[in-house]
């Protein structure tokens, strides 16, 4: 795309990578991010993969608009892959233009860093670069690219394509590469491929539990959008819960709710089963034995999911000890929130205002049925009496795990509309706030309020 210009750069990530942030503001960097030239010694590539999309196997997908530029080592010895998304067609674009529009690029750029700020494993975003060149989607839009960063972009689908093509030698080569590159502690394991499956299953379960804890809905959990490293990958029609609605569908293209918020835990396991199936030839030469071993390892998913969610929910409620009533206490709160259409993020953030012997907190104002909330609060206080922390210490701990800010769809949409008018200030301000979402940021406190009524009219789909 012609005449590229930098819209936003993630200084914190640049420093983490050992890069000079000033270099990101040079014309040459913007041109590189738009795919105008290759760095000496690099050979950009796109990856081939397949995957299950909305439950149906698609035999060939691949990076239709992503280009792996190369790999670098950070100051601490961590390796990072740099990937450009939206710079043009690749061998796997399937006749498409390989471009990305400003709208979708802003969403991915901001949400990548928002998830990192929340402490959730994710790919990262180093820079957002724009162009005035027209890109045709449902309407004419301007183009943009995102420089994505990750230790690896290997997906479940990279394994699936070799399995379904009966290319077992290539399947083994890929598995060995992933172990050598990303799971070095598994190299000396007596059964490295079993250990790989176990690790992927447990990381995926923990990741999905973390999504549920912050109210994040991915929107398009096809197996090709699942990271082998257990990272949040491919930000499209995502959405954070506003009102607590467990059946929330953020993807307008998801007509049957396959990827609704409350379906994510089961879909995570379903995708892990796709990955396990792809590994069967490596688990055992006998198919039935391999399948039995895979099923045994898949059984690790639910305990890890439940454990991670329970630990996270206790932290959100300011509880340190584990008591038998904890699960019921959190379930009753979620039921009340659903019935009263309470805001998910704000309710948990405001629970820290509840004191053991006095204040019932601001969260009470979010409930129409105040009497029911008071009954729950009495149970909560009774449970708090079993803890040793005082109100102030508990509030500090709760505010460190319950964010004040998340990337609500209306905030992203407002930033997009401003950016389309060449005002990129909100993109950069949102980046600053979302990098530290647990802080107060009083100058941006309006962004922590419940969304305006028009937010319900925002529609995002797989093209987003």
N, C-alpha and C positions, 0 to 999 in steps of 0.2 A: 504494500500500500504506500501511496506517495505522501511526502511531507510529514513524516511521523513527528510527534511531540510527546514529551513526558507529561503524564497527567498526575501521577503519584508514584513515589518510591518509598519502600519500607526501610527506613534507616536502621532500625533495630536488627532486621534480618541481615542487611548488608554487613553490619559490624560483626554479627555472629558468623558470617561466612568469611570474615577477614578481608572484606572489600572496603575500599575508600568510598563512603557515601557520596562524596563530591563527584566521583566518576559517573554515577547514575544520572547526573544532571547534564552530561555532555551530549551534544548532537549525535556523536558516534554511538553512544549507548542506545539512544532511541532508534537509530537506524538498525542496529543489531537486533533489537527487540522486535522490529518489524520484518526481520528476515532479509534485510538488504544485502548482507554479506556474511561470510563465515570467518570465524577466528582461525588464524593459522594453526595447523595441527589438529583441527577438529574435523569430524565427519558426521554431520547431523543425520539422524535416522528416525524413522517412525516404526512403531511396534505393531506386529501382527497379532491379533487375538480373536477369539470367538466369545460366545457367552450366551447365557439364558436371559432373554429380555421379556419381562412380564410373564415369566414361566415357560417360555418357548425358546428352544435352542436355535440360535442364529449361527450358521457354520462359519461365517467370516465377517469380522468387524475390523478392528484395527484403528490406529490413530488417524482419524479422518481430518483433524485440524491441529494435531499436536506434533511437535518436532523436538526430539531430544537433541539438545545442542552439544552436550558433553558432560563430563564429570569433573569435580574439583574437590580438593581437600581443604577443610576448614582449619582454623588455628589449633583446634584440639584433636586433630586427626580424624574427625568425622568426615566421611565422604558424602558429597551432595551431587545430585543430578540436576541439571538446569534444563527446563523444558519450555518451549515457546508454544503458546496456544492461540491460534487464530491468524497465523502469518500467511496462510495460503494452502493450496492443495498438496496432498501427500499421495503416495501410492495407494492409500486405503480410503481416499475421500469418496469413492464410489460415485464419481461424477459431480460431486458438490464442489463448492468454491474453496472450502477449507478455511474460510474466514470466520471471525467472531465479531459480533457487534458490540458497541459501547455498553449497551444495556446489560448483556450477560457478562461481559468482562468486569464491570463494576461489581456485580453481585459476587462473582467468584473471588475477585481480589479482596474485597472487604470481608467476606465470610471466612476465607482461609485464615486470615489474621485474627478474626473474631474468635474462631474456634481455638486457635493457639492461645489467645488471651484467656480463654476459659479453662485452659489446661487439658484440652482434649486432643489426642493424637490426630494430626492432619498434615496434608501437604501444605506448603507455604506459598506466599506470593511476594516476589521481590519488587516487581514494578508493573505499572499499568501504563501502556502507551497508546495514544490515540492517533487517528488520521481523519481527514475530512473526506476521504474516498468513500463513495457510496457502496453499501452492501445491501443486497436485496433479500428480505425475509418476507414476513407477512406484509411489510411495508418497507420503504426505503429508509435505511438507517446508516449511520456512520460506523466505520470499522474501528477495531481496537485489538490489542494483544495483551496477554498476561504472561509475564515471566514466572513460571511455576518452579518451585524448588522442593526436592524431597530426597531422602536417602535412596529411594527406589520408587519407580512407578510400575513395578511388576504387579499384575492383576491376576485374579483367579482365572480370567479368560485366557491369559497367556499359557496356562497349563491345559485348559480345556481343549484348545485347538489341536494340540499335539495328541491328546488322548483320543479325540474323535477321528483324527486322521490316521490313527494307529502308528504314529511316529514315536515309538517308545524310546528310541535312542535319543531323539531330540528332547523328549520329556525328561529323561534322566539328566541330560546336559543342562537343561534349565534348572532343575531341582538342585543339582550340584552347584550351579552358579549362585543361586539364591542363598544356599547354605554358606558357601565360601564368602559371599559378598555381604550378607546381612545377618546371618545367624551363625557366626563363627564358633559360638559355644556348642554347636551341634556337630561340629566336624568329627569329633572323636566318639560320638555316640555309636553304640553297637547297632542301633537301628535308626540311622539319621533321617530317613523319610517318614518313619512313624513319629519321630520327634518333631519333624517339620510340621506335620499335620496337627499334632497336639498343640504346638505353639500357635499356629494360625487359628485354630478353633478357639483357644483361650483368649487370644488377643482380640478376635472378632467379638466374642461374647462381652468382654470388658468394654470394648468400644461402644457397642450398642447400648449397654447399660448406662454409659456416660451420656450418650445422646438423650436417653429417656430422662435422666436426672435434670438436664438443662432445658428440656422441652424442644429439642431439635428434631425436625423431620427432614430426612434426606430427600425424599420424593421420587427417586428412581434407582432403587436398590437392585438393579440387574447384576448378575454375577460378574460381568465385565467392569462394573464400577466398584468392585471390592478389592482393596489393597491386601496383598500378602503380608504386609507389615502391620496390618491392623490400623491403618490411617484412614481418616475421612478423605475420600477421593471423589473428584468430579462434582463440582457445585453447579447444579442446574436449577430445578424448580424446588429448592429447599424452602423451609419456612420454620420459624420459631413460633411456638404456641403463644397466642395472646390470651384469650379466655381458655381455661383448661377444658379441652375437648379431646378425650382419648381417641376418638375416631377421626381426628383432623386429617384431611387429605389436602396436601399442599400442591400437588401436581394436577393441573387441570386435565392433563392427558390420561390420568389414572382413573378411568371411568368406573372401575369396580372396586377401588379402594385397596388394591393389593399392597400398596406401600403406605397405607395410613399409619399414623403415629403409633397406634397400639399394635400394629402388625409387625413393626420393625424387629422385635425380638425373635419372632418365629421365622421371619424372612432371613434374618442373619444366620440362623441354623440351616435353613433351606439352602442358602448359598454355600455354607460350609460343606454341606453334603455334595454339592456340585464339585467343589474343590477336592473333596475326599475321593469322589468317583474318578476324577482325573488322575489321582495318584495311585489308583489300584494296581497298575502294572509294576509299580515300584515297591509296593508293600509286601507282596508275596507272589510267587509264580503261579500258585493255585488261586483261581478266581474266587472261589467260595471262602477260602481262608482269608484272602485279602479283604473281601467284603465284611467278614466278621470282625476283623481287626479295625477296619475303618469305622464300623458302627460303634465299637467299644470306645474309640477315641472321640467320636461325635457326642457320646454321652457326657463328656466333660463340659460341653457348652452350657447347659442349663445351670449346673452348680456355680460356674464362674459368673454367669450373668446375674444370678440371684444374689451371690455373695457381694459382687461389686455394687449392685443396686442397693442392697441393704446397708452396706457401709456408707455409701453416698447419701442415702436418705437419712440415716442417723446423723451424719455430719450436717445436713441441711436443717435438721431439727435441733442442732446443738447438743446432741447426745454423744457421750463418750463410751459409757458402758453398754453392754448388750443385754437387754432384758426381753422376756418373752412377749411383752405387750407391744413392743416397738412396731412390728409389722402391722398389727391391727390399728395402732395409733396413726400411722402414715396412711393406711388405706382409708380410714374414716375421714381424714383430712382431704384426700383426693376426691372422695365421693362428695363431700360438702362443696368443694371447689367446682366440681362438675355441675352439681345441682344449682349452684348460685352463680355460675358463669364467672367465677372469680379469675382475675388475671394470674397466670401461672408464675411469671417471674416476680411480679410485685408482691404477691402474697407471701412467697417464701422469703423475700428480702425483708418484708415488714414483720415477720414472725419474731425477729430478733428484738423487737421493741417490747415484747411481752416480758413482764417481770414476775418473779416467783410469788410475790405477795401484793402486787399493786396493779400496774398498767396492763390492760389487755391488748394494747398495741394498735397500730394503724391498720393492720390487716383486717380487723373487725369491720372496718368501713366498706370493704369489698364484698361483704356478704349481705344479701337481702334478708336471710334468715339469721338474724343476730343471735337469737336464743339458741339455735343449734350450734353456732360457732362458740358461744359461751360455754355450752356443755362440753364441747371438744376441748376448749381452753382449760377447763377444770381438770380434765383427764391429763392434758399435757403438763400442767403445773404439778400434778401428782407424780407424773413420771420425772419431771425435772427435779423433784425433791430427792430423788435417789442419786443425783449427781453431786459432785463436790465443787464445781465451779460457781462463782457468783455471777450475778446478772451481767456485769460489765465484761467479764472474761468470756462468757458465753456469747454475748452480742458480737464481740470482736471476732470470735471464731466463726460464727454463722455468717457474718458479713464478708468473710474471706472465702466462702464457698457458694454463697447465694448472690449471683451477679445483680448489680443494679441496672446494667445495660446489656441488651442483646440486639442483634441485627434484625429488628422487626421489619417485615416486608414494607411497611409504609415509609420507614426511614430510608431503606434502600431505594425505593421508588422516588422519593423526594430528591435524593442525591442524584439519581439518574436524570430526572427532569431538569435539574439545575445544570448538570454536566452537558446535556444536549444543547444547552444555551451557552456553553463554554465557561460556565461557572463551576470550577472544580473544588471550591472551598469546602463544601460539605463532605465530599469524598475524603479529603484529607483530615477534616475534623472528626469524622466518624472513625477513621483509622486510628487516630490518637485515643479516642474514648474506648474503642473496642479492644485495643491492646492492653488496657487495664480496666476491665469492666466491673471490677469489685470496688474501685475507688469512687468517690462522690462526684467529682467533676461538676461542681455547682453551676458553672457557666453553661453547662449543657443539660441541666436537670430536666428540662422539658422533654428530652428524648427518653426519659424513664417513665413518662406518663403513659397511661393506657392509650391505645391508638385512636385516632379520630374515626368517625363513622364511615368515612369513605374508604377506609382501609379494607373493609370487607369486599369491596368491588375489585381489588387487585387480583389479577389472574396470572399465574405463571405456569408454564408447561415445559415439556422437554426441550423446546426451542429456546428457553430462557437461560 
